């Protein structure tokens, strides 16, 4: 990491749409907190616009979307759209869930960060967020 932050990294963890399975999101939120990050968990049934508005209000460094519903090709592009609309160009959009490799590549080409499949270690998620934020966030 080339820059040292003088404050904790702030991450918004969200569940978008009707996907009611939030155990993974809660585990991620707890792991990020244990790593020293400030975590805002929105709870279930958020819209992409609600997520981006909350991220803007909370001045987060990263948005993490947990998605298991299969709606990732709709949800992530909508979130990217609202982030661009709000000029949130230096905020990481990342996430995890059941997302096929071909879809991960397409979403990456739209500006979505790393998407983590089930079984990814918490340490690798923490490290990715820490590295991305210190390298890309403008303060």
C-alpha positions as CSV (number, residue, x, y, z in Angstrom):
1,X,0.0,0.0,0.0
2,X,1.5,3.3,-1.0
3,X,-0.7,5.7,1.0
4,X,-1.5,5.4,4.6
5,X,-5.0,6.5,5.6
6,X,-5.5,8.5,8.8
7,X,-8.9,7.1,9.3
8,X,-10.7,3.7,9.0
9,X,-11.9,2.6,5.6
10,X,-15.7,3.1,5.3
11,X,-17.6,0.3,3.6
12,X,-21.3,0.0,2.8
13,X,-22.6,-3.6,2.6
14,X,-26.0,-4.0,0.9
15,X,-28.5,-6.6,-0.2
16,X,-30.4,-5.4,-3.3
17,X,-33.7,-6.6,-4.6
18,X,-35.8,-9.4,-3.2
19,X,-32.9,-11.6,-2.2
20,X,-33.6,-12.4,1.4
21,X,-30.4,-14.4,2.1
22,X,-28.3,-12.1,4.2
23,X,-26.1,-14.5,6.3
24,X,-23.1,-14.0,4.0
25,X,-23.5,-10.2,4.0
26,X,-23.5,-10.2,7.8
27,X,-20.4,-12.4,7.9
28,X,-18.6,-10.1,5.5
29,X,-19.7,-7.0,7.5
30,X,-18.4,-8.5,10.8
31,X,-15.1,-9.5,9.1
32,X,-14.6,-6.1,7.7
33,X,-15.3,-4.5,11.2
34,X,-12.9,-7.0,12.8
35,X,-10.3,-5.7,10.3
36,X,-10.8,-2.2,11.5
37,X,-13.1,-0.9,8.9
38,X,-16.3,1.1,9.6
39,X,-19.2,-0.8,8.1
40,X,-22.7,0.4,7.3
41,X,-25.1,-2.5,6.6
42,X,-28.3,-1.4,4.8
43,X,-30.3,-4.6,5.5
44,X,-32.5,-6.3,3.0
45,X,-34.5,-5.2,-0.1
46,X,-32.6,-2.1,-1.1
47,X,-32.8,-0.6,-4.6
48,X,-29.7,0.4,-6.5
49,X,-30.6,4.1,-6.1
50,X,-31.1,3.6,-2.3
51,X,-27.7,2.0,-2.1
52,X,-25.9,4.8,-3.9
53,X,-27.7,7.5,-2.0
54,X,-26.7,5.9,1.3
55,X,-23.1,5.5,0.1
56,X,-23.0,9.2,-0.8
57,X,-24.5,10.3,2.5
58,X,-22.2,8.1,4.5
59,X,-19.1,9.1,2.5
60,X,-18.0,5.5,2.0
61,X,-14.8,4.3,0.3
62,X,-16.4,1.1,-1.0
63,X,-19.8,-0.5,-1.7
64,X,-20.1,-4.2,-1.3
65,X,-23.1,-5.9,-2.8
66,X,-24.1,-9.4,-1.7
67,X,-26.2,-11.1,-4.4
68,X,-27.5,-14.6,-4.7
69,X,-30.7,-14.0,-6.7
70,X,-29.2,-14.1,-10.2
71,X,-30.0,-10.4,-10.8
72,X,-26.4,-9.4,-10.8
73,X,-26.5,-8.3,-14.5
74,X,-29.3,-5.9,-13.7
75,X,-28.2,-4.7,-10.2
76,X,-24.5,-3.9,-10.8
77,X,-25.0,-1.9,-14.0
78,X,-27.8,0.1,-12.3
79,X,-25.5,0.9,-9.3
80,X,-22.7,1.9,-11.7
81,X,-25.1,4.2,-13.5
82,X,-26.2,5.9,-10.3
83,X,-22.6,6.1,-9.1
84,X,-21.5,7.9,-12.3
85,X,-24.6,10.2,-12.1
86,X,-23.4,11.2,-8.6
87,X,-19.8,11.5,-9.7
88,X,-18.6,8.7,-7.3
89,X,-15.7,7.8,-9.5
90,X,-13.3,7.0,-6.7
91,X,-15.6,4.7,-4.8
92,X,-15.1,0.9,-5.2
93,X,-18.0,-1.2,-6.2
94,X,-17.4,-4.8,-5.3
95,X,-19.4,-7.7,-4.2
96,X,-20.0,-11.4,-4.0
97,X,-22.3,-14.3,-4.5
98,X,-23.2,-16.7,-7.3
99,X,-21.9,-14.9,-10.4
100,X,-20.6,-16.9,-13.4
101,X,-17.1,-16.0,-14.7
102,X,-18.4,-14.7,-18.0
103,X,-20.7,-12.3,-16.1
104,X,-17.8,-11.2,-13.8
105,X,-15.8,-10.3,-16.8
106,X,-18.6,-8.3,-18.4
107,X,-19.3,-6.5,-15.1
108,X,-15.6,-5.7,-14.8
109,X,-15.6,-4.1,-18.2
110,X,-18.4,-1.8,-16.9
111,X,-16.3,-0.7,-13.9
112,X,-17.3,-3.2,-11.2
113,X,-14.4,-4.3,-9.0
114,X,-13.6,-7.9,-7.9
115,X,-16.6,-10.1,-7.4
116,X,-16.0,-12.9,-4.8
117,X,-17.5,-16.3,-5.1
118,X,-18.6,-18.4,-2.1
119,X,-15.6,-19.8,-0.3
120,X,-13.4,-16.8,-0.8
121,X,-11.3,-16.2,2.4
122,X,-12.2,-13.1,4.4
123,X,-8.5,-12.2,4.5
124,X,-8.4,-11.9,0.7
125,X,-11.5,-9.7,0.7
126,X,-10.1,-7.4,3.4
127,X,-6.8,-7.2,1.6
128,X,-8.5,-6.3,-1.8
129,X,-10.5,-3.5,-0.3
130,X,-7.6,-2.1,1.7
131,X,-5.3,-2.1,-1.3
132,X,-8.0,-0.7,-3.7
133,X,-8.9,2.1,-1.4
134,X,-5.4,3.2,-0.6
135,X,-4.4,3.2,-4.3
136,X,-7.6,4.7,-5.8
137,X,-9.4,6.9,-3.3
138,X,-8.9,10.6,-3.7
139,X,-8.8,12.5,-0.4
